[in-house]
Amino acid sequence: MPSLDPADETSAPRRHGWWPQGWRLRTSFVLLLLLAMLPIAIISAWQANEAVGREQADINRRLAAGARATASVELNQFYGAQALLTLLRANPVVLAGGPACDSMLARMVATIPAYSNMVRLDAAGRVTCSGQPANGGISVTDRPWWTDLTQRPRFMVRGPLWGELSDRLVFMAVLPVTTDDGRFDGAVMASIDIPRLRENLRQRYLGPEQLVVLLDANGRPLLESDRDGPARFLVNQPVDRVLRATGGDGRRWRYAVAPLFREGAGPAVYHVAYARPEVSLSAPGRWQVTAAIVLPILALLLGSLAIWFGANRLVLDWLGELRRLAAAYAAGDYRSRAASFEGAPLEIRRFAADLRRMGLTIDERDARLRSSLDTQRELARELHHRVKNNLQTVSAILTTQLRRVPDSAAQRALRSAEMRVAALGLVHRLLYETGELTMVSLKRLIGDLCTQLQRIVGRDDIDLDCDLDDAPVAIDTAEPLTLWIVEAVSNALIHAFPEGRPGHIRLRLRIRHDTGELTVEDDGIGHNPSLSGRGLRLLGAIAAQLGGRFERGDVPAGTRLVLSFPLAGRREPPGE
């Protein structure tokens, strides 16, 4: 058997084959991984970093240029709508409204398919002419954008909105109209057709790996050119700054954002994002990325081989030995020498030595605990035995005294004391006989108590019926509970059936979860004045000692006493 003395821990490493023994486990693993992965990792990281850096810089430049081009004035239908509305605002036919205006706007809508409708609104928000057929009386005064326009007249774009006259989704471009003296005189409005705008985005700007998204002021997509893109973009960023986002399908995107439309000098109301997939690289870039992936995989395979060898040689074999040692300890053999740790790494040998020292310590402590427990158990059994004998002696003395006392009141007092002493003796007898030094069965305790009470009272004309559930309780609960039963039953035996009156006393115990309910019911003479005084207070005091609740009630023939008490243990009453 190898020595586990701590002095062995500082011994020089020995060689077993080509691998030295006794090295620290972490040192061995780090050395193996460095030898396998360091050269490949350096070369791969340098090549991949150079190639990806160049490729990503080129992608960023193209993204920024695409965002600028898409948002340029020449490609921006919002500013095109502003120019068109400026011309309409200067046209007397449009300003006058009526059928001539309707005809003119209808021809323009048919000529310019990018707009699904054009409308002239008067100062009251009513439609005075429209390029699409309009029923009379249409008003926009309940629209939030109309309120905004009347309070601060300016060119504005709102949407996407549902065009009531064009019957489709549109962006609403609105330009206020003023009189020569500067008074507000309504507006001219153009509905930019969203389905056609989406189709234009697809046809004009996109390749197979590109995405153009129209955004609101908060970066939420309003209009996408093709596929599911990110759910939100960062806006109000420099155009040259390229950002990243994740699409609804989990795909990563790179994008640049350019402002598309502003209202005056304020922040942009709409933006355009130009995006490409994160993995969209050119052929040279893909080759470099492939190499960057393959080389680490190769390094990983080599590292895995090294880990496989190192784990088996340095860890797993010795873990098997430790498992055999632990199994012996689990079986209670704390002095086992079933495992050998000759040649194990330093950490494993230290751990095995600690386990063996722990096993010896546990074995010695268990021996002391078992000896102490046996002594305490014998002392407790002897204590219960002596208490039982002493209580039996007291009960015998009371019985003898009972026969010598002629006075009936004194006899009742002595009989009551005898029943209480006998009940307490019964608790200690059961604890002694069962060997359970702290817990007792309620069914057995109360059943034996019923038999004992019937014998002590000595009246064959009164039946005591017991219907009991079972549950274990501690001695702190058993003792006051027996006293309560003695008091309740003895009062029924003595007071409910005077002058030799026969009858029945029913004692029922029901267990509900962690609560017991004890009922003592007789068919005697009913209300007992003596019980409502001293006896009732005594029953209530015992119930409080148990941490329970005591109730008394009359039944059609007799009296019922009910005690509810917790099974978990006794709680001291307040102030005690």
SVG drawing of the C-alpha trace seen along z (x, -y; Angstrom):
<svg xmlns="http://www.w3.org/2000/svg" viewBox="-83 -90 96 94">
<polyline fill="none" stroke="black" stroke-width="0.4" points="0.0,0.0 1.5,-3.4 2.2,-6.0 -0.2,-8.9 2.1,-11.0 2.1,-14.7 5.9,-14.5 5.3,-12.6 3.6,-15.6 6.9,-17.5 8.8,-14.6 10.2,-15.2 8.1,-14.0 8.9,-10.5 8.6,-9.3 6.1,-6.6 6.9,-5.9 7.3,-9.2 4.9,-11.2 6.2,-12.4 4.3,-11.5 3.4,-13.8 2.9,-17.0 0.0,-19.2 -3.2,-18.5 -3.7,-22.0 -0.1,-22.2 -0.4,-19.0 -3.6,-20.0 -2.4,-23.6 0.9,-22.2 -0.9,-19.7 -3.4,-22.3 -0.7,-24.8 1.5,-22.3 -1.4,-21.3 -3.1,-24.6 -0.7,-27.4 1.0,-27.4 -2.2,-26.9 -4.1,-29.4 -1.5,-32.1 -1.5,-31.6 -5.2,-31.2 -6.0,-34.3 -3.6,-36.5 -4.9,-35.4 -8.6,-35.6 -8.2,-39.0 -6.5,-40.5 -9.0,-39.1 -12.1,-39.7 -11.0,-43.2 -10.5,-44.2 -13.7,-42.6 -15.8,-44.1 -14.3,-47.6 -15.4,-47.2 -18.9,-46.1 -19.2,-49.0 -18.3,-51.5 -20.8,-49.9 -23.5,-50.0 -23.0,-53.7 -22.9,-54.5 -26.1,-52.5 -27.9,-54.3 -26.9,-57.7 -28.0,-56.8 -31.3,-55.4 -32.1,-58.5 -30.9,-61.0 -33.3,-63.6 -33.5,-62.1 -34.7,-58.8 -36.8,-60.3 -40.5,-60.3 -41.3,-62.4 -39.5,-65.4 -40.9,-64.6 -44.4,-64.8 -43.4,-68.2 -42.4,-69.6 -45.6,-68.3 -47.8,-69.7 -46.1,-73.1 -47.1,-73.2 -50.7,-72.2 -50.9,-74.9 -50.0,-77.5 -52.7,-76.3 -55.9,-78.4 -58.0,-75.5 -56.9,-73.4 -57.4,-76.2 -60.9,-76.8 -61.9,-73.2 -65.0,-71.8 -65.4,-69.5 -62.6,-71.1 -60.2,-70.4 -61.5,-66.8 -60.9,-66.2 -57.4,-67.7 -56.4,-65.7 -57.8,-62.5 -55.7,-63.0 -52.6,-63.5 -53.2,-60.4 -53.6,-58.4 -50.4,-59.9 -48.2,-59.5 -48.8,-55.9 -46.6,-56.6 -49.6,-58.5 -52.9,-56.8 -54.7,-60.1 -54.5,-63.9 -56.9,-66.0 -57.7,-69.7 -58.9,-70.5 -60.4,-73.8 -59.7,-75.7 -62.5,-73.7 -60.9,-70.4 -63.5,-69.5 -62.6,-67.8 -63.3,-70.2 -61.8,-68.1 -60.1,-64.7 -58.4,-62.6 -60.5,-59.6 -64.3,-59.7 -65.4,-61.1 -68.7,-61.2 -69.7,-64.7 -69.2,-65.9 -65.9,-64.2 -64.0,-66.0 -60.6,-65.4 -61.0,-67.6 -61.0,-64.6 -57.5,-63.5 -54.6,-64.2 -52.4,-65.3 -55.0,-68.0 -54.9,-69.4 -51.1,-69.5 -51.2,-71.1 -53.6,-73.9 -51.6,-74.7 -48.2,-74.7 -48.6,-74.9 -45.8,-73.1 -45.1,-70.4 -45.6,-67.1 -45.7,-63.4 -47.7,-60.9 -48.2,-57.2 -48.6,-54.5 -52.3,-55.3 -55.3,-53.7 -56.5,-55.9 -60.2,-56.2 -60.6,-57.3 -57.7,-55.3 -58.6,-52.2 -55.1,-51.2 -52.1,-51.9 -50.4,-55.2 -48.0,-57.8 -50.0,-61.1 -48.0,-64.1 -49.7,-67.4 -48.7,-71.0 -50.6,-73.9 -52.3,-76.6 -52.3,-80.2 -54.1,-83.3 -52.2,-86.3 -52.5,-88.0 -51.1,-84.9 -54.3,-83.3 -54.6,-79.5 -56.7,-78.3 -56.6,-74.5 -54.1,-72.2 -53.2,-70.1 -52.5,-66.4 -50.9,-63.5 -51.2,-59.8 -48.0,-58.0 -48.9,-54.4 -47.1,-52.0 -47.5,-48.8 -46.0,-50.5 -43.2,-52.1 -42.4,-48.6 -42.2,-47.2 -39.9,-50.1 -37.6,-49.3 -37.4,-45.7 -36.7,-46.5 -34.4,-49.4 -32.0,-49.0 -31.8,-45.4 -29.5,-42.5 -30.0,-39.0 -28.3,-39.9 -29.6,-43.4 -32.4,-44.9 -33.8,-48.4 -36.1,-49.3 -38.1,-52.5 -38.1,-53.4 -40.1,-55.8 -38.5,-58.3 -38.1,-55.5 -36.4,-53.0 -39.4,-50.7 -39.7,-49.3 -42.6,-50.7 -41.7,-49.3 -39.3,-46.5 -38.1,-45.7 -38.1,-41.9 -37.5,-39.6 -38.0,-39.6 -35.4,-42.0 -34.7,-43.3 -37.6,-44.5 -35.9,-47.7 -33.0,-49.8 -30.9,-52.5 -31.6,-55.9 -30.1,-59.4 -26.7,-57.9 -23.9,-59.1 -24.3,-57.6 -20.8,-56.2 -21.5,-54.2 -22.4,-50.6 -24.5,-48.8 -25.7,-45.3 -29.1,-43.8 -30.9,-40.4 -33.8,-39.6 -37.0,-37.8 -35.5,-34.5 -32.4,-34.9 -30.3,-36.1 -27.7,-38.8 -27.6,-42.0 -25.2,-44.9 -26.8,-48.2 -26.3,-51.9 -29.1,-54.5 -29.6,-57.8 -32.3,-60.4 -35.0,-60.4 -37.4,-63.2 -37.3,-66.1 -39.9,-68.6 -38.0,-71.8 -34.9,-71.8 -36.1,-69.2 -35.0,-65.5 -35.8,-63.2 -39.3,-61.8 -38.4,-59.0 -35.1,-57.2 -33.9,-54.6 -31.8,-51.6 -29.6,-49.8 -28.6,-46.3 -26.7,-43.2 -26.5,-39.9 -23.6,-39.5 -22.1,-36.6 -22.4,-38.2 -18.7,-38.2 -17.0,-38.0 -15.2,-34.8 -11.8,-35.7 -13.4,-36.7 -15.3,-33.5 -12.1,-31.5 -10.4,-33.3 -13.3,-32.7 -13.4,-29.1 -9.7,-28.8 -10.4,-30.6 -13.0,-28.0 -11.2,-24.9 -8.0,-25.7 -9.5,-26.1 -11.5,-22.9 -8.2,-21.1 -6.7,-22.6 -9.8,-21.5 -9.4,-17.9 -5.8,-17.9 -6.7,-19.4 -9.5,-16.8 -6.9,-14.0 -4.7,-15.6 -7.6,-16.1 -8.7,-12.5 -5.3,-11.1 -4.7,-13.5 -8.2,-13.0 -7.9,-9.2 -4.3,-9.1 -4.5,-11.8 -8.2,-12.0 -10.6,-9.2 -8.5,-6.3 -8.0,-7.9 -11.6,-8.9 -12.5,-5.2 -10.2,-4.5 -11.8,-7.4 -15.2,-6.0 -14.3,-2.6 -13.1,-4.2 -16.3,-6.3 -18.4,-3.2 -16.6,-1.5 -17.3,-4.5 -21.0,-4.6 -21.2,-0.9 -19.9,-1.9 -16.3,-0.6 -14.5,-3.8 -11.2,-2.0 -11.2,-0.5 -8.0,-0.2 -9.8,1.0 -8.2,-1.7 -4.6,-2.4 -3.3,-5.8 0.3,-5.0 1.3,-7.3 -1.7,-9.5 -1.3,-13.3 -0.5,-15.4 -4.1,-16.8 -5.7,-13.3 -3.2,-11.9 -4.0,-14.8 -7.7,-14.3 -7.5,-10.5 -5.5,-11.2 -8.1,-13.7 -10.9,-11.2 -9.1,-8.5 -8.5,-10.9 -12.2,-11.9 -13.3,-8.3 -11.3,-7.5 -12.6,-10.7 -16.2,-9.7 -15.7,-6.2 -14.4,-7.4 -17.2,-10.0 -19.9,-7.5 -18.6,-5.1 -18.8,-7.8 -22.2,-8.9 -23.6,-5.3 -22.2,-4.8 -23.7,-8.1 -27.0,-7.4 -27.3,-3.9 -26.5,-5.4 -29.1,-8.1 -31.7,-5.6 -31.1,-3.4 -31.3,-6.3 -34.5,-7.5 -36.1,-4.1 -35.1,-3.8 -36.5,-7.2 -39.9,-6.3 -39.9,-3.0 -39.3,-4.7 -41.9,-7.4 -44.4,-4.8 -43.7,-2.8 -43.9,-5.9 -47.2,-6.9 -48.6,-3.4 -47.6,-3.6 -49.4,-7.0 -52.4,-5.5 -52.4,-2.5 -52.2,-4.8 -55.2,-6.8 -57.2,-3.7 -56.5,-2.5 -57.4,-5.9 -60.6,-5.9 -61.9,-2.8 -61.3,-4.4 -63.1,-7.7 -66.9,-7.5 -67.6,-11.1 -68.9,-11.0 -67.4,-14.4 -64.0,-13.2 -64.4,-10.0 -65.1,-11.9 -62.0,-14.0 -59.8,-11.0 -61.2,-9.1 -60.5,-12.1 -56.9,-12.4 -56.5,-8.6 -57.7,-8.8 -55.3,-11.6 -52.3,-9.9 -53.2,-6.6 -53.4,-8.5 -50.0,-10.0 -48.6,-6.6 -50.2,-5.1 -48.2,-7.6 -44.9,-6.6 -45.8,-2.9 -46.4,-3.1 -43.2,-5.0 -41.3,-2.3 -43.0,0.6 -42.7,-0.6 -39.1,-1.8 -40.2,-5.2 -38.8,-7.5 -40.5,-10.7 -43.5,-9.7 -46.6,-7.7 -49.5,-6.4 -52.8,-8.3 -55.0,-5.3 -53.2,-3.0 -52.9,-5.6 -56.5,-6.7 -57.8,-3.2 -55.9,-2.0 -57.0,-5.1 -60.7,-4.3 -60.3,-0.8 -58.5,-2.2 -61.2,-4.8 -64.0,-2.3 -62.2,-0.1 -61.5,-2.9 -65.1,-4.2 -66.5,-0.7 -69.9,-1.3 -71.1,1.5 -74.3,-0.4 -72.3,-3.1 -70.7,-2.1 -67.6,-4.0 -67.3,-3.7 -64.0,-4.9 -63.7,-5.5 -60.2,-6.6 -57.9,-7.6 -54.2,-7.1 -51.3,-9.5 -48.0,-9.8 -47.6,-12.7 -44.8,-13.9 -44.9,-13.4 -45.5,-17.1 -48.8,-16.7 -49.7,-13.3 -49.6,-14.2 -52.0,-17.2 -54.2,-15.4 -54.7,-12.5 -55.5,-14.9 -58.1,-16.6 -59.7,-13.3 -59.7,-12.2 -61.3,-15.5 -64.0,-15.3 -64.8,-11.6 -64.7,-11.7 -67.1,-14.6 -69.5,-12.8 -69.2,-9.6 -69.8,-11.3 -72.2,-14.2 -74.1,-13.1 -75.5,-9.9 -76.6,-10.6 -78.4,-8.1 -77.4,-5.0 -78.7,-6.3 -77.4,-4.2 -76.1,-5.6 -73.4,-5.9 -70.2,-8.0 -68.8,-8.3 -65.2,-9.4 -64.2,-10.1 -60.8,-11.2 -60.4,-12.4 -57.1,-13.4 -57.3,-16.1 -53.9,-16.9 -51.8,-18.3 -54.8,-18.9 -56.6,-16.5 -60.3,-16.8 -61.3,-15.0 -65.1,-14.8 -66.5,-13.5 -70.3,-13.2 -72.8,-11.7 -76.5,-11.0 -76.9,-12.0 -78.9,-14.7 -77.5,-17.6 -76.2,-20.9 -74.0,-20.4 -73.6,-23.5 -70.5,-22.1 -68.9,-21.7 -69.6,-25.3 -67.5,-26.4 -64.3,-24.8 -64.4,-21.9 -64.9,-24.1 -62.0,-26.4 -59.8,-23.4 -60.7,-22.0 -60.1,-25.4 -56.7,-25.7 -55.5,-22.3 -56.7,-23.2 -54.7,-26.5 -51.6,-24.5 -52.0,-22.3 -52.3,-25.3 -55.8,-24.2 -59.4,-25.3 -62.1,-24.0 -65.9,-24.2 -68.9,-22.9 -72.4,-22.4 -75.6,-20.7 -77.0,-17.9 -80.7,-16.7 -79.8,-14.3 -76.6,-15.1 -73.5,-17.2 -70.8,-17.4 -67.2,-18.6 -64.9,-19.2 -61.1,-19.8 -59.2,-20.8 -55.4,-20.7 -52.3,-20.7 -50.4,-17.5 -47.0,-19.1 -46.4,-19.8 -47.3,-21.8 -47.3,-25.6 -47.2,-27.4 -50.2,-29.7 -49.6,-33.4 -48.1,-34.7 -46.8,-31.3"/>
</svg>
